[in-house]
Amino acid sequence: MKSLVARLAAVWIAGMAWPGWAAPLEAYTQPPAIHAATLSPSGRQIALMIHLGGETSLVVQDATSKALIARASFGKIPTTSARWVGERGLLVTTQVDHDPAAAKGGAMSWRRVHFFDVAASKLTPLHSNAERGMNNIVGAPMIRVVDGEPAVFLEAFEFIDQRGSVALFRVDLDTGKTSPVAHAEPGVRRWIVDASGKPAAQEVFVDRTRQTSIKVKTADGWRTAYSSAPTESVRLVSLSADGRGVVYSVRCPNGLDEWREARLDGSLDKPPVVAADGQAPLTDPQTGQLVGHYVMDGDAERYSYLDKAYEQVIAEVASAFEAVTVEVKSWSADRRAVIAWVDRPRESPGYALVDVAARKASWIASMYPGLSTADVGLKTRVRFKATDGLELVGYLTRPPGSEHRKNLPLIVLPHDGPWGRDTVDFDWWAQAMASRGYAVLQLNYRGSDGFGDALREAGRGQWGRKMQTDLSDGVGALASGGLIDPKRVCIVGEGYGGYAALAGATINPGVYRCAVSVDGVSDLAKQIAYAKTSVGGRPLALLNYYIGREVVDDPSQLAALSPVRRAEQADVPVLLLHNSKDREVASSQSRAMADALRRAGKEVELVLLPGDGDWQDRADARHYVVAATMAFLEKHNPPN
């Protein structure tokens, strides 16, 4: 422990152990300077969520002159979104960990919504007058135009016989107080309001039958538009494109997703449409009506709009900035101006303001302003086949300026989940490691999302098995082409990636020189038990899917796939970093792994991170984790 702290001090003093051309680690580890940008309906005002010095502020400026109009400070409270309510102000959502006395299960993610009145420069928390429930907000606020004025509706918990269900409220923006539009009913977990602000749809779950129903309000009262089988997953999506229907999705037993539309006006419901894997809605922020959908198609992000003119704007912005990815974040009401998130090769991503009519785009700001072109490594797709022939896609980030170098030292950085995926977009953690002379491989191993049901299904029951060997197969593929030196490879990961790092040291030895696990799982049996009892634990159904029910029910197989039970086979040094209050993976997982490695006489270091919430949301924790990781990597796998 003392040796690690000493090395950290050396890194923090000046970063002078690294090449002179590299930016300081803080330029990568600081949270994005701007993490949201949104345009008012008139297109005359821009709101930016700015992170500076560990604190977050909402800044409103004139879209043309960039003159400051208003500002609100949120201190160290994490903010997740900002949405305009007409021209008057913005809804800002915050999210913290909180342990409410009224609910069982310990700490949970607590979402609050605040209204910022721009003219008055006043910030007001909403739904503070909750009497029959909690002020924790469910889902995103809904904005509608009622009697010519913007109106805000919130979903929040009310208690019925000591059980929480979701009620619907309307907000008084002057006071922040809410009044009930519809009280909670047993099993209701989502609402949608129609264009006039009246309840239009409910998502209802019946615990006894494990079924979910979609109910819609018509002139004749509530009717059940769909009732799921126990093996189906059903959820509300949005209002339909014309506002006279409700769109909902159904995950069928065959694994396909369907989008269906239930009409509110008495006309026939629309036939189902097969949705792409991971398809998400794009909605008008001022009306809630569907305008298109987004999907990650393989390793390409695709936006499909009902109005194809929108897609032309995306194409033009991508061309103007030579962008890898363009995401439309906000439109003016007349669709003549747009704010887009733009990711460019060898650059920090950031936000641009586009004048659609004039076909002009201007840069607003970069997310990582401390990084220049010389500080960002080239990130490219890599494709190869696993040992069993399965085709896999990953992304290789090279050290800046090393595009033609061979035999690079490599860091394997598997994503968390294991559900989830990596993309070709800028990744601050990968870029930080690449800036210190390492190539970084981010692989979408079997079981990852976004590549279709076949790849996800290939991950069923492969936790610690083929999901693990996919990573070592990736190392072999890069080594066979001479890109990396197979004798200089380490593995670093968080969550499931932390498990993969520990498995790389114990279950799949002989590939890596060192392993770094952040909030990693070491004991599968204890993680499954934790998921059964904790609100914050990894979802039990997904653990069963990826580990396999036959393994979950067999203690000997669980032990064989648990690094803590295989500590004697560890063949490389291990660094364990763990948030002491992590809600998804208890810190006892890393403490037990450290104890097991020490008993086996293996080299291990353990660091417990202080503080609440996700370490990636906190500047001090982000820098500490990366600085500790880099010090450990340089000792055991020096880049030069």
Secondary structure, DSSP 4 states (H G I P E B T S, - for coil): -HHHHHHHHHHHHH-TTS-TTSPPHHHHHSPPSEEEEEE-TTSSEEEEEEEETTEEEEEEEETTT--EEEEEEEETS-EEEEEEETTTEEEEEEEEEE--TTSSSS-EEEEEEEEEETTTTEEEESSTT-SSEEEEEEEEEEEEEETTEEEEEEEEEEEETTEEEEEEEEE-TTT--EEEEE---TTEEEEEE-TTSSEEEEEEEETTTTEEEEEEEETTEEEEEEE--TT-EEEEEEE-TTSSEEEEEEE-TTS-EEEEEEESSSSPPEEEEEEPTT-EEEE-TTT-BEEEEEEEETTEEEEEESSHHHHHHHHHHHHHHT-SEEEEEEE-TTSSEEEEEEE-TTS--EEEEEETTTTEEEEEEESSTT--GGGS--EEEEEEE-TTS-EEEEEEEPPTT-TT--SEEEEE-PPSSSSS---SS--HHHHHHHTTT-EEEEEE-TT-SSS-HHHHHHTTT-TTTHHHHHHHHHHHHHHHTTSEEEEEEEEEEETHHHHHHHHHHHTSTTS-SEEEEES----HHHHHHHHHH-TTSPPHHHHHHHH-HHHHT-HHHHHHT-GGGGGGG--S-EEEEEETT-SSS-THHHHHHHHHHHHTT--EEEEEEPSSS-GGG-HHHHHHHHHHHHHHHHHHS---
